[in-house]
Amino acid sequence: MTLWPDMPDCGVYLVWPTEGSQWIHPEDAELASQWIPSTRVWRRSRWEDGFYRIHYGNQTIRVRPSMWHRVNDEGFSIGDPVEILGRFLENEPCIGKVVEIRFHKPSGRIHYTIESRELVLPRPFLTEDLRRLNEKVHLRVSDFQSAIVPTASGAGDELNLQADKVEMPAQDDSHQADRDHGPKAHQERRE
C-alpha cells in the first residue's frame, strides 16, 4: 500500500535527484534543468498521471517521486501582498509583495524576498516579519451598547470619563428594509 503525502506541501530540490532526467516529465526537462537544484521553495499541489505538479510562482514542473526535501509550509506564496511588521524597530514597516521564497539550509528556515515600491528590498525576511494583507480581522458583535458619560470627580475642575451600560431608545426599523432589500421592499411592506 502506497502512502501519499498530504498536499499541498512545500519542499526544495537541493541536489539533482538522480542520474539523468527520467524523474522529470519530458516536456518540462529544459525548465527543470534551469531551476533545479536550488534553494527555491516549491509548492507541490497534486498527483496526476504519474507525476507531481510543483509550482514556483507561475512556473510549473511535473516530476515523479524523487529526492524532495520537505519544508514547513508557512502559508506565503510568490506574489502575495504582505505588510512588513516593525517588530520593535527591527524592520521598517512597509507594504510589498513576495517575489522569492528560499530555504536557508544552515538555519532550516524559509527566507522571503520582498519587493516594495518596485524595488527589491536588500535583505530577506522571516515569516514572523510578515503579515498577509488579505487576512481579514473579524470583530465580535457587542452584546450591549456603551457610551462615555462624564461625571464630576469632586476634586476641582477635572472630569472622569467612564463607560456605562446605557439603554438606547428603540430604533425605527423602517429604514432596515431599505438597507436589506432596497426601496421597493420598503414600499411593499407599507402596503
Short mmCIF file of the C-alpha atoms (twelve columns), coordinates in Angstrom:
data_MODEL
# 
_entry.id   MODEL 
# 
loop_
_atom_site.group_PDB 
_atom_site.id 
_atom_site.type_symbol 
_atom_site.label_atom_id 
_atom_site.label_alt_id 
_atom_site.label_comp_id 
_atom_site.label_asym_id 
_atom_site.label_seq_id 
_atom_site.Cartn_x 
_atom_site.Cartn_y 
_atom_site.Cartn_z 
_atom_site.pdbx_PDB_model_num 
ATOM 1   C CA . MET A 1   0.000   0.000  0.000   1 
ATOM 2   C CA . THR A 2   1.407   3.384  -1.033  1 
ATOM 3   C CA . LEU A 3   1.099   6.271  1.421   1 
ATOM 4   C CA . TRP A 4   0.677   9.521  -0.469  1 
ATOM 5   C CA . PRO A 5   1.773   12.792 1.157   1 
ATOM 6   C CA . ASP A 6   -0.754  15.382 2.239   1 
ATOM 7   C CA . MET A 7   -0.876  18.105 -0.385  1 
ATOM 8   C CA . PRO A 8   -0.358  20.897 -0.941  1 
ATOM 9   C CA . ASP A 9   3.016   20.851 0.749   1 
ATOM 10  C CA . CYS A 10  6.321   22.649 0.257   1 
ATOM 11  C CA . GLY A 11  9.820   21.452 -0.432  1 
ATOM 12  C CA . VAL A 12  13.124  22.048 -2.172  1 
ATOM 13  C CA . TYR A 13  15.457  20.199 -4.510  1 
ATOM 14  C CA . LEU A 14  18.867  20.987 -3.040  1 
ATOM 15  C CA . VAL A 15  20.572  18.433 -5.312  1 
ATOM 16  C CA . TRP A 16  19.750  16.924 -8.690  1 
ATOM 17  C CA . PRO A 17  17.783  13.830 -7.571  1 
ATOM 18  C CA . THR A 18  19.138  11.107 -9.888  1 
ATOM 19  C CA . GLU A 19  21.392  10.467 -12.827 1 
ATOM 20  C CA . GLY A 20  19.663  11.683 -15.962 1 
ATOM 21  C CA . SER A 21  16.227  13.227 -16.136 1 
ATOM 22  C CA . GLN A 22  13.821  10.255 -16.032 1 
ATOM 23  C CA . TRP A 23  12.163  11.745 -12.952 1 
ATOM 24  C CA . ILE A 24  11.043  14.871 -14.899 1 
ATOM 25  C CA . HIS A 25  8.196   14.988 -17.407 1 
ATOM 26  C CA . PRO A 26  9.843   15.141 -20.869 1 
ATOM 27  C CA . GLU A 27  8.114   18.442 -21.722 1 
ATOM 28  C CA . ASP A 28  9.450   20.079 -18.530 1 
ATOM 29  C CA . ALA A 29  13.072  18.824 -18.624 1 
ATOM 30  C CA . GLU A 30  14.549  22.066 -20.015 1 
ATOM 31  C CA . LEU A 31  12.799  24.269 -17.457 1 
ATOM 32  C CA . ALA A 32  13.705  21.907 -14.612 1 
ATOM 33  C CA . SER A 33  17.388  21.982 -15.565 1 
ATOM 34  C CA . GLN A 34  17.298  25.791 -15.247 1 
ATOM 35  C CA . TRP A 35  15.532  25.839 -11.851 1 
ATOM 36  C CA . ILE A 36  16.786  22.679 -10.091 1 
ATOM 37  C CA . PRO A 37  18.846  22.261 -7.953  1 
ATOM 38  C CA . SER A 38  18.306  25.429 -5.947  1 
ATOM 39  C CA . THR A 39  17.030  26.690 -2.622  1 
ATOM 40  C CA . ARG A 40  13.700  27.777 -4.137  1 
ATOM 41  C CA . VAL A 41  10.729  26.533 -2.125  1 
ATOM 42  C CA . TRP A 42  8.321   24.761 -4.479  1 
ATOM 43  C CA . ARG A 43  4.673   24.028 -3.697  1 
ATOM 44  C CA . ARG A 44  3.559   20.500 -4.577  1 
ATOM 45  C CA . SER A 45  -0.126  20.718 -5.425  1 
ATOM 46  C CA . ARG A 46  -1.373  17.413 -6.838  1 
ATOM 47  C CA . TRP A 47  -0.641  13.967 -8.266  1 
ATOM 48  C CA . GLU A 48  -1.683  13.466 -11.860 1 
ATOM 49  C CA . ASP A 49  -0.775  10.834 -14.492 1 
ATOM 50  C CA . GLY A 50  2.193   9.539  -12.501 1 
ATOM 51  C CA . PHE A 51  3.685   12.988 -11.803 1 
ATOM 52  C CA . TYR A 52  3.528   15.568 -9.025  1 
ATOM 53  C CA . ARG A 53  2.811   19.105 -10.155 1 
ATOM 54  C CA . ILE A 54  5.160   21.514 -8.407  1 
ATOM 55  C CA . HIS A 55  4.864   25.317 -8.647  1 
ATOM 56  C CA . TYR A 56  7.154   28.258 -8.014  1 
ATOM 57  C CA . GLY A 57  5.203   31.406 -8.764  1 
ATOM 58  C CA . ASN A 58  3.814   30.914 -12.264 1 
ATOM 59  C CA . GLN A 59  6.367   28.192 -13.161 1 
ATOM 60  C CA . THR A 60  5.083   24.606 -13.126 1 
ATOM 61  C CA . ILE A 61  7.102   21.411 -13.473 1 
ATOM 62  C CA . ARG A 62  5.863   17.822 -13.456 1 
ATOM 63  C CA . VAL A 63  8.110   15.396 -11.548 1 
ATOM 64  C CA . ARG A 64  7.988   11.785 -10.401 1 
ATOM 65  C CA . PRO A 65  8.577   10.950 -6.724  1 
ATOM 66  C CA . SER A 66  12.197  11.868 -6.109  1 
ATOM 67  C CA . MET A 67  14.535  13.468 -3.555  1 
ATOM 68  C CA . TRP A 68  12.070  16.111 -2.430  1 
ATOM 69  C CA . HIS A 69  13.223  17.744 0.816   1 
ATOM 70  C CA . ARG A 70  10.024  18.736 2.593   1 
ATOM 71  C CA . VAL A 71  9.929   22.087 4.449   1 
ATOM 72  C CA . ASN A 72  7.215   23.657 6.595   1 
ATOM 73  C CA . ASP A 73  4.505   25.448 4.648   1 
ATOM 74  C CA . GLU A 74  4.309   28.896 6.260   1 
ATOM 75  C CA . GLY A 75  1.360   29.990 4.121   1 
ATOM 76  C CA . PHE A 76  3.061   32.517 1.836   1 
ATOM 77  C CA . SER A 77  3.251   32.215 -1.955  1 
ATOM 78  C CA . ILE A 78  5.006   34.159 -4.691  1 
ATOM 79  C CA . GLY A 79  3.008   37.313 -5.444  1 
ATOM 80  C CA . ASP A 80  1.251   37.518 -2.050  1 
ATOM 81  C CA . PRO A 81  0.747   41.107 -0.868  1 
ATOM 82  C CA . VAL A 82  2.307   41.492 2.594   1 
ATOM 83  C CA . GLU A 83  2.944   44.022 5.309   1 
ATOM 84  C CA . ILE A 84  6.415   44.082 6.832   1 
ATOM 85  C CA . LEU A 85  5.919   44.413 10.579  1 
ATOM 86  C CA . GLY A 86  8.067   46.806 12.629  1 
ATOM 87  C CA . ARG A 87  8.939   44.235 15.337  1 
ATOM 88  C CA . PHE A 88  10.403  46.608 17.939  1 
ATOM 89  C CA . LEU A 89  12.050  48.849 15.311  1 
ATOM 90  C CA . GLU A 90  13.963  45.886 13.846  1 
ATOM 91  C CA . ASN A 91  12.243  46.419 10.469  1 
ATOM 92  C CA . GLU A 92  10.990  49.500 8.706   1 
ATOM 93  C CA . PRO A 93  7.257   48.860 8.275   1 
ATOM 94  C CA . CYS A 94  6.054   48.919 4.675   1 
ATOM 95  C CA . ILE A 95  3.792   47.196 2.164   1 
ATOM 96  C CA . GLY A 96  5.126   44.913 -0.563  1 
ATOM 97  C CA . LYS A 97  4.778   41.555 -2.268  1 
ATOM 98  C CA . VAL A 98  6.666   38.270 -2.039  1 
ATOM 99  C CA . VAL A 99  8.978   37.820 -5.052  1 
ATOM 100 C CA . GLU A 100 11.264  34.973 -3.863  1 
ATOM 101 C CA . ILE A 101 10.886  32.145 -1.345  1 
ATOM 102 C CA . ARG A 102 14.158  30.411 -0.467  1 
ATOM 103 C CA . PHE A 103 15.169  27.739 2.021   1 
ATOM 104 C CA . HIS A 104 18.155  28.740 4.170   1 
ATOM 105 C CA . LYS A 105 19.775  25.381 4.873   1 
ATOM 106 C CA . PRO A 106 22.055  26.438 7.819   1 
ATOM 107 C CA . SER A 107 19.122  27.797 9.832   1 
ATOM 108 C CA . GLY A 108 16.453  25.439 8.438   1 
ATOM 109 C CA . ARG A 109 14.207  28.484 7.899   1 
ATOM 110 C CA . ILE A 110 12.433  29.962 4.908   1 
ATOM 111 C CA . HIS A 111 13.596  33.413 3.807   1 
ATOM 112 C CA . TYR A 112 11.301  35.746 1.843   1 
ATOM 113 C CA . THR A 113 12.453  38.402 -0.600  1 
ATOM 114 C CA . ILE A 114 10.047  41.330 -0.742  1 
ATOM 115 C CA . GLU A 115 9.532   43.954 -3.421  1 
ATOM 116 C CA . SER A 116 8.177   47.309 -2.257  1 
ATOM 117 C CA . ARG A 117 7.524   50.313 -4.492  1 
ATOM 118 C CA . GLU A 118 9.062   48.427 -7.428  1 
ATOM 119 C CA . LEU A 119 12.345  47.912 -5.531  1 
ATOM 120 C CA . VAL A 120 13.571  44.588 -4.179  1 
ATOM 121 C CA . LEU A 121 14.423  45.071 -0.511  1 
ATOM 122 C CA . PRO A 122 18.071  44.239 0.233   1 
ATOM 123 C CA . ARG A 123 17.606  41.676 2.979   1 
ATOM 124 C CA . PRO A 124 15.400  38.590 3.342   1 
ATOM 125 C CA . PHE A 125 12.583  38.383 5.897   1 
ATOM 126 C CA . LEU A 126 11.269  35.573 8.091   1 
ATOM 127 C CA . THR A 127 7.619   34.602 8.492   1 
ATOM 128 C CA . GLU A 128 7.346   36.481 11.811  1 
ATOM 129 C CA . ASP A 129 8.322   39.690 9.976   1 
ATOM 130 C CA . LEU A 130 5.346   39.414 7.609   1 
ATOM 131 C CA . ARG A 131 1.560   39.546 7.620   1 
ATOM 132 C CA . ARG A 132 -0.560  38.783 4.574   1 
ATOM 133 C CA . LEU A 133 -2.633  41.786 3.575   1 
ATOM 134 C CA . ASN A 134 -5.662  39.726 2.595   1 
ATOM 135 C CA . GLU A 135 -6.127  38.410 6.147   1 
ATOM 136 C CA . LYS A 136 -9.433  39.609 7.466   1 
ATOM 137 C CA . VAL A 137 -9.930  40.609 11.074  1 
ATOM 138 C CA . HIS A 138 -13.336 39.685 12.467  1 
ATOM 139 C CA . LEU A 139 -14.639 41.570 15.464  1 
ATOM 140 C CA . ARG A 140 -17.255 40.011 17.669  1 
ATOM 141 C CA . VAL A 141 -20.623 41.701 17.904  1 
ATOM 142 C CA . SER A 142 -21.134 43.542 21.162  1 
ATOM 143 C CA . ASP A 143 -23.973 42.328 23.361  1 
ATOM 144 C CA . PHE A 144 -24.629 45.802 24.732  1 
ATOM 145 C CA . GLN A 145 -24.065 49.391 23.755  1 
ATOM 146 C CA . SER A 146 -21.883 51.649 25.841  1 
ATOM 147 C CA . ALA A 147 -21.429 55.370 25.988  1 
ATOM 148 C CA . ILE A 148 -18.885 57.665 27.625  1 
ATOM 149 C CA . VAL A 149 -20.624 59.585 30.379  1 
ATOM 150 C CA . PRO A 150 -18.783 62.462 32.093  1 
ATOM 151 C CA . THR A 151 -19.137 62.565 35.876  1 
ATOM 152 C CA . ALA A 152 -17.844 65.108 38.356  1 
ATOM 153 C CA . SER A 153 -14.883 63.886 40.352  1 
ATOM 154 C CA . GLY A 154 -15.346 66.227 43.261  1 
ATOM 155 C CA . ALA A 155 -11.687 67.269 43.113  1 
ATOM 156 C CA . GLY A 156 -11.555 70.572 41.274  1 
ATOM 157 C CA . ASP A 157 -12.488 71.026 37.640  1 
ATOM 158 C CA . GLU A 158 -11.451 67.539 36.456  1 
ATOM 159 C CA . LEU A 159 -13.937 65.232 34.816  1 
ATOM 160 C CA . ASN A 160 -13.890 61.453 34.979  1 
ATOM 161 C CA . LEU A 161 -14.921 59.666 31.839  1 
ATOM 162 C CA . GLN A 162 -16.346 56.230 32.368  1 
ATOM 163 C CA . ALA A 163 -18.173 53.778 30.170  1 
ATOM 164 C CA . ASP A 164 -21.571 52.717 31.481  1 
ATOM 165 C CA . LYS A 165 -24.141 50.355 30.081  1 
ATOM 166 C CA . VAL A 166 -26.756 52.655 28.590  1 
ATOM 167 C CA . GLU A 167 -30.215 51.732 27.445  1 
ATOM 168 C CA . MET A 168 -30.580 53.051 23.911  1 
ATOM 169 C CA . PRO A 169 -34.019 54.043 22.622  1 
ATOM 170 C CA . ALA A 170 -35.762 51.589 20.330  1 
ATOM 171 C CA . GLN A 171 -34.901 52.220 16.720  1 
ATOM 172 C CA . ASP A 172 -37.372 52.580 13.909  1 
ATOM 173 C CA . ASP A 173 -36.780 49.519 11.709  1 
ATOM 174 C CA . SER A 174 -38.459 51.039 8.640   1 
ATOM 175 C CA . HIS A 175 -35.067 52.006 7.213   1 
ATOM 176 C CA . GLN A 176 -33.713 48.463 7.705   1 
ATOM 177 C CA . ALA A 177 -35.816 47.287 4.740   1 
ATOM 178 C CA . ASP A 178 -34.121 49.928 2.549   1 
ATOM 179 C CA . ARG A 179 -30.690 48.662 3.581   1 
ATOM 180 C CA . ASP A 180 -31.561 44.985 3.250   1 
ATOM 181 C CA . HIS A 181 -33.793 44.841 0.201   1 
ATOM 182 C CA . GLY A 182 -33.922 48.305 -1.361  1 
ATOM 183 C CA . PRO A 183 -36.735 50.916 -1.547  1 
ATOM 184 C CA . LYS A 184 -39.104 48.569 -3.391  1 
ATOM 185 C CA . ALA A 185 -39.202 46.115 -0.466  1 
ATOM 186 C CA . HIS A 186 -39.887 49.031 1.915   1 
ATOM 187 C CA . GLN A 187 -42.802 50.200 -0.249  1 
ATOM 188 C CA . GLU A 188 -44.293 46.671 -0.389  1 
ATOM 189 C CA . ARG A 189 -44.014 46.455 3.381   1 
ATOM 190 C CA . ARG A 190 -46.126 49.608 3.844   1 
ATOM 191 C CA . GLU A 191 -48.910 48.360 1.533   1 
# 
